[in-house]
């Protein structure tokens, strides 16, 4: 590896600037980026998927940690800067120009992989829920280490009965273990976003038996789609749901935000049969 020029110099040399349309905010603090790259644990020799690397700030940190990185970047302006990183870390970095929402990571790796990304704000939740979905479990990814707006991060790890608790929390927690690994102040970014950010780390857990992932998605979609209404109203359009509540002894006058993750899983299990 050759000595790399400061990231700010790379951005200036290539005439790069963060665009709001792509949800970009660049991180320049090398120490902070190295801390983020350490969240998943030892990455030496591990496959890592990075979405939206931009000019390559986090990419550098992942490569320094010894990871084999496959980076998907939609912004063609950033590709020359990433190409320079490929030369500096021979054989460690593969760059794909394209839309990550349209690329199946399973086609990119022969074995399991980690995901580490400062996700573009405009597609972050979509990608996250996509990685959490599907009946096959455990997934092919070994961990997710993702930057979100702090508000979204708090929704992912929220407990029942809190304002932040909702569908995203249930989908993230029913067979995985998410946690907020660190918070990142808005001043760390260029340009500074209007909100604070946080790194969420997720590891897959054990999938409950007898539950269709799609059914759980349907139950939570209905329940939280009208979260201020009682379950007897929000779930009445889902065939069998009210009977499932009675079978399980769950009061139909409760609201969705009062149900635990396990209770949602139990409802989905009854409806799966």
C-alpha positions in Angstrom: 0.0 0.0 0.0 1.3 3.5 -0.9 0.6 6.5 1.3 -2.7 8.0 0.4 -3.3 11.7 0.0 -5.8 13.3 2.4 -9.4 12.7 1.3 -10.1 16.4 1.1 -7.3 16.7 -1.5 -8.8 13.8 -3.5 -12.2 15.4 -3.5 -10.8 18.8 -4.6 -8.7 17.2 -7.3 -11.6 15.4 -8.8 -14.0 18.3 -8.3 -16.4 16.3 -6.1 -19.1 17.7 -3.9 -21.9 16.0 -2.0 -25.2 16.2 -3.8 -28.6 16.3 -2.0 -30.3 14.3 -4.7 -28.1 11.3 -3.9 -28.4 11.8 -0.2 -24.6 12.3 0.1 -22.7 13.6 3.1 -18.9 13.0 3.2 -16.9 12.0 6.3 -13.2 13.1 6.4 -12.1 12.2 9.9 -9.8 9.2 9.4 -9.8 8.2 13.1 -13.6 8.2 13.1 -13.7 6.1 10.0 -11.3 3.6 11.5 -13.5 3.4 14.6 -16.5 2.6 12.3 -14.5 -0.1 10.5 -13.7 -1.7 13.8 -17.4 -2.1 14.8 -18.0 -5.4 13.0 -14.8 -7.0 14.5 -11.8 -8.3 12.7 -12.2 -7.9 9.0 -8.9 -9.1 7.7 -9.6 -11.4 4.8 -13.4 -10.9 5.2 -15.7 -10.0 2.3 -17.4 -6.6 2.8 -20.2 -5.0 0.8 -20.1 -1.2 0.9 -23.0 0.8 -0.6 -22.5 4.4 -1.6 -18.7 4.8 -0.9 -18.6 8.2 -2.5 -15.0 9.3 -2.7 -13.9 6.4 -0.5 -13.6 7.6 3.1 -15.0 4.5 4.8 -13.6 2.4 2.0 -10.1 3.4 3.0 -10.7 2.4 6.6 -12.2 -1.0 5.6 -9.2 -1.7 3.3 -6.8 -0.7 6.0 -8.6 -3.2 8.2 -7.7 -5.9 5.7 -11.2 -6.4 4.2 -11.9 -7.4 0.6 -14.4 -4.7 -0.3 -17.0 -4.7 -3.1 -18.3 -1.2 -3.4 -21.4 -0.2 -5.3 -21.5 3.5 -6.3 -24.2 5.2 -8.3 -22.4 8.5 -8.7 -20.1 8.2 -11.7 -18.1 11.2 -10.6 -16.7 9.2 -7.7 -15.4 6.3 -9.8 -12.0 7.8 -10.7 -11.2 8.4 -7.0 -12.3 4.9 -6.1 -10.1 3.6 -9.0 -7.1 5.2 -7.3 -7.9 3.2 -4.1 -8.0 0.0 -6.2 -4.5 0.7 -7.3 -3.3 1.5 -3.8 -4.8 -1.8 -2.4 -4.2 -4.3 -5.1 -6.7 -7.1 -5.2 -8.7 -5.8 -2.2 -11.2 -3.5 -3.9 -13.9 -4.2 -6.5 -15.9 -1.2 -7.6 -19.3 -1.6 -9.3 -21.0 1.4 -10.9 -24.8 1.1 -10.4 -27.8 1.2 -8.2 -27.5 -0.9 -5.1 -31.3 -1.3 -4.9 -31.2 -3.2 -8.1 -28.2 -5.5 -7.4 -28.4 -8.8 -5.5 -25.4 -9.1 -3.2 -25.6 -12.9 -3.5 -24.4 -12.6 -7.0 -21.2 -10.7 -5.9 -19.7 -13.1 -3.4 -18.9 -16.8 -3.3 -19.3 -17.0 0.5 -20.7 -14.9 3.3 -20.1 -11.2 3.6 -20.5 -8.2 6.0 -22.2 -5.0 5.0 -20.6 -1.7 6.1 -21.8 1.5 4.7 -22.6 5.2 5.3 -25.9 4.6 3.5 -27.3 7.4 1.4 -30.2 8.8 3.4 -32.7 8.5 0.6 -32.4 4.7 0.2 -31.0 3.6 3.6 -34.2 2.2 5.1 -35.2 0.5 1.8 -31.9 -1.4 1.7 -32.0 -2.2 5.4 -35.4 -3.8 5.3 -34.5 -5.7 2.2 -31.5 -7.3 3.9 -33.8 -8.2 6.9 -36.5 -9.7 4.7 -37.0 -13.1 3.1 -37.8 -16.6 4.5 -34.2 -17.9 4.2 -32.4 -17.5 7.6 -29.7 -17.1 8.7 -28.9 -14.8 5.9 -25.8 -14.9 3.8 -24.6 -11.6 5.4 -22.7 -12.0 8.7 -23.3 -8.5 10.1 -24.6 -5.1 9.1 -22.8 -2.0 10.2 -24.7 1.0 8.9 -24.9 4.7 9.3 -28.4 6.1 9.7 -30.0 9.3 10.8 -30.2 9.0 14.6 -34.0 9.1 14.5 -34.0 6.0 12.2 -31.4 4.3 14.4 -33.6 4.8 17.4 -36.6 3.3 15.6 -34.5 0.2 14.8 -33.6 -0.5 18.4 -36.8 0.9 20.1 -38.6 -1.0 22.8 -42.4 -1.5 23.0 -44.4 1.4 24.5 -42.0 4.0 23.3 -42.7 6.7 20.7 -40.0 5.3 18.4 -41.3 1.7 18.5 -42.9 0.6 15.3 -42.8 -1.8 12.3 -39.1 -1.2 11.7 -38.2 -2.3 15.3 -40.2 -5.5 15.0 -38.7 -6.4 11.6 -35.2 -5.7 12.9 -35.5 -7.5 16.2 -37.6 -10.6 15.7 -34.6 -12.7 14.4 -31.7 -10.3 14.7 -29.9 -8.3 17.4 -29.5 -4.6 16.5 -27.7 -2.1 18.7 -26.5 1.5 18.3 -22.7 1.1 18.3 -21.9 4.8 18.3 -23.4 8.2 17.6 -21.9 10.6 15.1 -22.3 14.4 15.4 -23.5 16.3 12.4 -20.4 18.4 12.4 -18.3 15.3 11.4 -19.8 15.5 7.9 -19.3 17.7 4.9 -21.7 19.3 4.3 -23.2 18.9 7.8 -26.7 17.3 7.7 -29.5 18.9 9.7 -29.7 15.9 12.0 -27.4 13.7 14.1 -26.4 10.2 12.9 -25.6 6.9 14.4 -23.9 3.6 13.5 -26.3 0.6 13.9 -24.7 -2.8 14.1 -26.9 -5.9 13.5 -26.0 -9.6 13.8 -28.4 -12.3 12.8 -30.0 -14.4 15.5 -32.2 -17.5 15.6 -35.4 -17.4 13.6 -38.5 -18.5 15.5 -40.0 -21.7 14.2 -43.3 -21.9 12.4 -43.4 -18.3 11.2 -43.6 -16.9 7.7 -41.5 -13.8 7.3 -44.0 -12.5 4.8 -46.9 -13.0 7.2 -45.0 -11.1 9.9 -44.5 -8.2 7.5 -48.2 -8.2 6.7 -49.2 -8.2 10.3 -46.9 -5.3 11.2 -47.8 -3.4 8.1 -51.5 -3.6 9.1 -51.0 -3.0 12.8 -48.7 0.0 12.4 -50.4 1.4 9.3 -53.0 2.7 11.7 -51.0 2.7 14.9 -53.3 5.0 16.8 -56.2 2.7 16.4 -57.0 -0.4 18.4 -55.9 -3.7 17.0 -59.6 -4.7 16.4 -59.7 -1.9 13.8 -56.2 -2.0 12.4 -56.1 -5.8 11.9 -59.7 -6.4 10.8 -58.7 -6.3 7.2 -56.2 -9.2 7.6 -58.1 -12.5 7.4 -57.9 -14.5 10.6 -56.0 -11.8 12.6 -58.8 -11.0 15.1 -59.3 -14.7 15.7 -55.6 -15.1 16.3 -55.7 -12.3 18.9 -58.5 -14.2 20.7 -56.6 -17.5 20.5 -53.5 -15.9 22.0 -55.4 -14.0 24.7 -54.3 -10.6 23.3 -56.7 -7.8 24.1 -58.0 -6.5 20.8 -58.4 -3.0 22.4 -54.6 -2.7 22.7 -52.7 -0.6 20.2 -49.8 -1.8 18.1 -47.1 0.0 19.9 -47.9 -1.9 23.2 -47.3 -5.3 21.7 -43.9 -6.9 22.2 -41.9 -8.4 19.4 -42.7 -11.9 20.7 -46.4 -11.1 20.6 -46.2 -10.0 16.9 -44.3 -13.2 16.2 -47.0 -15.3 17.9 -49.8 -13.6 15.8 -47.8 -14.3 12.6 -47.3 -17.9 13.7 -51.0 -18.5 14.2 -51.7 -17.0 10.8 -48.9 -19.0 9.1 -50.6 -22.3 10.0 
